[in-house]
Each structure stands twice: as C-alpha cells, then as structure tokens.
Amino acid sequence: MAGMVVHLSTDELEARFRAADTVVERTHFQVIWLLSKGRTVGEAAEILALSERWVEKLAERYGRHGAEALGDLRRGNRGARPLLSDDDLEALRERLRTPPDDGGHWSGPKVARWIAARLGLEHVHAPRGWEALKKLRWSIQAPRPRNPKAATAEQEAAFKNVWPAPSARGFSRLPADQSASTYPASRRCLRP
C-alpha cells in the first residue's frame, strides 16, 4: 500500500472484510485488504470487477478518513429538505379552513399556487400541492354517485330521446345452427 496511510493492519482488514454485513462494505474492505497485501490498483480492480478509478477513490477515502469511510454511506443521507417547514404546514392548515380565492374547492394546483406565493417562488408544480394536502391528511372528496332510478319521469324521457331510433332494416336473421362466420361446405376452399 505504497503512498496510502495505514489505519488497520492487513489482518484487521481481512477480519473486517470477512465479517462485513453488506455486499458494499465487504467489497470496500476487500479492495483495501488486497491493496494492503501489495496488489496494484489494476489487479484489485480486475479481481473485483471494478473500475480502476473507483479502486483509487476507495483507497483515497480510506487514507483520509479510515475504516469509517468504507461501506454504504448513503444510510446517513436524509435526503433533501422538505419544501414546507412545520410552520408553513400549519399556515396551510389555517388557510384551508376558508375557501380558495377563486372559489370552488381546494385542489393540488390551487395549493401549489398558495405555496409559491408563501415561499416567494415563481412556480411550484401541482403535485407538490397534492403532497402538501396528503401531509395534512386530506383526501379526494367527491359526492356519492346518485342512483339512476332516482331520475324523474322528465329526466328519463330526455335521456331516452338522446338515443337514435332503431334501424328500420333490423338485424339479419340467421338459422340457429349457422353463424355468420361459417360457410356452407360447397363454398369452402379445400386444400390438399
């Protein structure tokens, strides 16, 4: 391991490699262990089917920060900061108690416009408004469908008048034992 700071001995690296819980951690410790045994970056990369650049990066990471820098470091990544803080969500909850400025019901796009105005942004995509509503435990509200039998006689008559009158020709009648897709035996094309 020429040029690399040694934090753990070769035996300790081998023990950490063999005791690793995850594949990523096992691979990282194996890279450093192989390098500590005198293998070149190219050899370690070939053995583990990694790129030489990645092996160099792991060696650099280990040299700077030690064994704690190996393994999957994404588990500490909390992700991006939420669009709305707790204070913003509380302000949205208060705003939702009154109807929107343009009337109607609150929707994802309307909430997105409110968020953009609150945060001083030019535009917030409509799905962000729906996500904010879901955080506040809102759900889609729609009236229950009405029973079709609840129509008045006039409504039924108006609905029936919309449909076209039946054709004067009617349907062609076929004998019960013959369908439109079958041909009489005399018209069938026989092949050898």
N, C-alpha and C positions, 0 to 999 in steps of 0.2 A: 504494500500500500504506500508506494512512494508518493510523497507530497500531500498525503491525507493525514489529518490529525486522528490519532487513535484514541477512542473513548472507551472501547471494550476490547478485551483480548480476543484472539481467534476462537478459543474455546467458549468464551461467553457469547460470542456472535453465533457460533454453531448451536449452542443451547437455546438461544432466543429464536433462531430460525426453526428449530425442531419443535419448540413449544408455542409457536405463533398460533393465534386463534383464527385469523382470517387469511385468505389467499394473498391479499395485497401485502399484509405485514410479513408473511412468510417469504414472498418474493423479494421484498426490500431487504430483509435481513440476509437472505441468501446471496443477493448481489454484493452486499458489504462483506459478508463472510468469504465469498470467492475472491474478492479483491484483497482481503487481508491475508489470504493464503498465497498471494503472489500472482494470481491470474491477471491478465491485462483487461482493459475495458472491453476490447473487441471479443476476447474469449468469454467473458462473463455475459456479454450481450448475446453471443451466439448460443451459449448453453441455455440461457433462459428465454430465448426468442424475444429479446427486447432490442430497442434501438440503442446504438452507442451513446447517442445524446442523452437518452433517459438514464442510462447507467451513470454517465458523468454527472447528471443532475442529482441523482440519489447520493453519489459519493460526495458531492459538494454540500448537499443538505446535511449529511451525516457529519462531515468535517466541521461545519459551522455550529450545528445545534445538538449533535449527539444522537443517541438512540431514540430520543423522544420525537425527533423529526421524521422517523420512519413510520410506515403504516399509512392507513387511510386517514388523512387529516380532515376530511370533509365532515366527519361526525360532529365537529365543533362549529361547523358553519351554520349559523342560524338563519341564513337567507337574507333577503332584502328587508329593509324597514317597511312596515305597513304604510299604506297610503294615508290612512286616517289614524290619528292618535286616539287615546281614550277620551280626551276632551272633545275632539271632533265628532266621535261617535255619539257622545252624549248630546252635543248640539244638534246632530242629525235626528236623534230620537225626539228631541223637543220640537224640531221643525216638522217632523212627520205627523205631529198631533193636529196640525192645521192643513187645509187643502193646499195643493201647489198653486203657484201664482197664475198659471194658465188654466186653472180649473181641472176637473176630471179627477183621476186617481193617480197616486204616486206610482211611478214605474222606474225601471232601471235607468233609462235615458234621462228622466227628469232628475233623479237623484245624482246622476253623473254631472249634470249641469250645475246642481247645487254644490257639489264637491269642488268643481272647477272654480266657482265663484268664491267659495270659502277659502280655498288654498291659493287663490290668485293665479290659477293656471289658465292657459288659453283654451285647453280642451282636455277632457277626461273621457275615455272610451266608455260606452254604455255598459259593458259587462262589469266595470268597476262599481257602477251604481247598484247593479243587481247583487254583487258580492257584499256591498255595504248593507243592503237590505237583509241579506241572509245572516250577516253577523248580528243583526238586531232581531233575528228570529222572525222575520216577515216571510210570508209565503204568498204564492199566487192566489188571488181571490177572484173567483168568478161565480156568477149566480148559478144556482142549480138549474139544470135543463127542465123545461116545463113538459108536462105530459101532453102528447099530441091530442089526446081525447078531450083536453080542456078547451079546444078551439070552439068558437061559437059557430052557429049554422052559417052565418055570412062568411066567416073566415074559411070554413070548409069549402063553401061554394066558390069562393075566389081562388082557392088553391086548386080545385078540380078544373076550373076554367083555364088554367095555365097549360095544362097538358093538351097535346094535339089530339084531334079526333082519331079514332081507329081508321085504318086504311079500308077503303071500300073493297079492295081486292081480297083482303083477308090472307090467311096463311094457306099455302098449298097443302093439300091433303095427300098423304102417302099411306099405302096399305100398312097395317100394323106389323107385318112380317118383313117389310123392306124399309131401309133407311136411305137417306139422300146420298150417302157415301158408297152404297153398293151398286154394282152394275149387274144387269142380267147376264147370265153365263154366255149368251150369244154375242155380247159386246166386249167380253173380256179378251185381252191380248194374251195369248198363250205363247210361252217361250219354251224351247227345248231344254 
